Amino acid sequence: METDFISKKEVLELTGISYGQLYRWKRKNIIPEGWFIKKSSYTGQETFFPREKMLARIDAIKEMKDDYSLDELSDFFSPNPARIEVSEEELSSLNILSEHTMAFCTSLLPIKKAYEFQDILHMVIIEKCHRTEIPKEAQQTLYLFLHETFTPLKESSLELIGIRKGEAYMWMLLPLPSDFLLDHTAQVVLRFDLQQMMEELKITLTNTKGI
């Protein structure tokens, strides 16, 4: 899966931010250090960024910077899950999950009075799977795999990969960016950037619930 890159000069021109802002956000880890990629160019070494992620991140920062301090933005964009608890009733009212997904996921785990950020993220992943042709049994295996295995660590950036071979499905968590080769009888059925999904969910919860 190839990444489209954008140069530092283009970033500054397209977004209107200053060199100083860019590196202040880097120091605060609002923009991850791993996104600053040194590549050779005709002028020598130049800094590039993953285009789509970088422009989306700067748009989000510009929308939020008047309401949040740099430290609050740093905490918000940290890979660590947000510290929140949402009741099932509140979760239903947010309209980010279908009734089918909530019933499917909650039936697989002990009853909870409230759901944490990670629980909601797992449900959002299953919601996306419902729109594919992945069978119910494989979705169940995926959900339990995430529940038992997926605990994001600080500074980590993970990708969820689903592979099908014949009637069998396999799930993998790999560090971003990840490259792998499959034999010709297997196919990738899903590929999710979990860090990006976490950030999108944080923004959704912040906008709809004031978390």
N, C-alpha and C positions, 0 to 999 in steps of 0.2 A: 504494500500500500504506500504509494509515494506521497511525500509531503511537499506542498507548494511553499516556497520560502519567499520572504520579503526582506529587503535590506533595511538597515537602520535609517539610512537617508530617506527611503520611501516612507517608512513608518512616521518619521517626524513631519514630512511634507503632507501626508494624507490625513493625519490626525490633528495636526496643529499643536502638538505638545512640544515641550522644549527638551533639549539634551539633559538638562538638570532634573526635570521631572522624571524622565525615563530612568535615570540612575538612582534617584531617590526611591522610586517604586521598586527597583531591583534590590536596593539595600534593605528595604522593609519586607522583601519577599512577596510583595504584591504582584510582581511579575517574576516568575521563577527563574533562578539563575540558569537552569538547564535550557531555557528558551533562547539564551544568548549564545548563538552558535558561530564560531569562527570558521570562515571559509575563504579559500583563495579567490581573488578576483584580479582583474587586469591592473588594479591599483595596489595590489598586495593583499594583506589580510583585511577582511571586512566582516562586520557582524551582521548576521541574518537571524530571522525569527520564523517560526511556523506561521504562515500568513493568516490563516483563518482564526487560529486561536489568539494570536496577538491582537488583531484588530477587534475581535469580539471582547477581549479582556479590557482593552483601552476604552471601548465604548461603555462597558460596565463601570469602570473606574470613574469615568467622566460623569456618568449619571449619579454616582453615589458619593463623590468626594465632597460635595457641599453639605451632606448630612452626616458623614462619618469622618472620624479622625484617621490619620495614617495607621495608627496602631489598630484601630477597629477594622480598617480595610485589610490589614495584614492578617488579623485573626479570621476575618470572613473568608479570605481566599486561601487560607491554610488548607492543606490536604486533609487535616483532621476533621472528623465528622462534627457538625455543630452540636452543641449540648442542648438538646430540646427534648421535650416529651409532649406528645399529642395524643389525646384520647381518640377512640375509634369514631366517636360522634364528630369531633373536630376534624378528623382526617376526611371523613365523608363530606363535610361541608366545604373542604378546600377544592373539591372537584378536579383532583389530579389523578385519581384512580377510579376505574369503573367498579361497580358493585361486584361484578364477576371476579375481578382481580383480588379485591379485598376478601371476598369469601374464600377464594381458592387459597390465598396465602395464609390467612388466619386459621384455616382448618388444619394446616400442617404443623402448627406450633402451639405450645400451651397458651391458654387464654391470658391476655395482658390487659391491665387497666390503662396503660399508655404505651405508645410506640415511640422509640427513639429514632433519631435521624437515620441511622443505619438500617433499621427495620423498614422505614419508608422508602429508602433508596432501593432496597431489594425488591420491594413491591413495584416500584417504577420500572425496574428492569423487566420484571415479569409482564407488566402492562405492555411494554414494547414487544415482548415475545408473542403476546396474544395476537398481534397484527401479522405475524409470520405463519408459516406452515409447520412450525415445531410442535410435535404432538404433546398432549397434556402430560404424559408420563415423563417425557424429557424435560418439560418445564418444571415439574415437581423435583426431579433430580437436581436441576440447576438451582432452584430456590434453596434447597437443603444444603447444597454445596456452598452457596454464598453465605448462608446463615452460619455454617460451621467453619468456613475458611476465610471469608473476606473481612479482615480487620485492617483498614487503611492505616498506614504508619506515616508519621511526619516526614515530609520531603519525598514520599513515595508517589509514583504515578503509574497506575496500572491499567491494563487493557484486558477486557473480557473477550475471549475467543470461543466460539462454539463450532465444533467440527462434526460433520456427519459422514459416516462410512457405512454404506448399506442401510440397515435399520438402526444402527447404533449411533449414539450421540456422546460426545466428549466435551468437557468444559475445561478451559485453562485460564489462569490469571498470569499475565506476562508483563514485565516492565516496559513502559513506553520509551522510545519507539521500539517495536518488536518486529523481527523478521524471522520467518520460518518457512520451511518447504514441506509440501504434502505430496503423497503419492497420488497418481492420477485417478485413483478410485475414491478419493475422499474430497469433500468440499467444505468451505467455510460457510456456515449458515448465519452467523452473527458476529459482529465485531464492534464492541462498545468501548469508547474512551471513558473510563470510570471517573477520572478526575474531572473531566468536562461535565459529566452527568451530575456529579456531586455539586459542582458550582452552580449549574442551572437549577438544581433543586433548592439550594440555599437561597438563590435569588427569588425563586417562586415562593418559598415559605416566608421570606422576609417581606415581599410585596403584599402577600395575601393575609399574613397573620401578624406582621410586625415583630417577628422573632429576632 
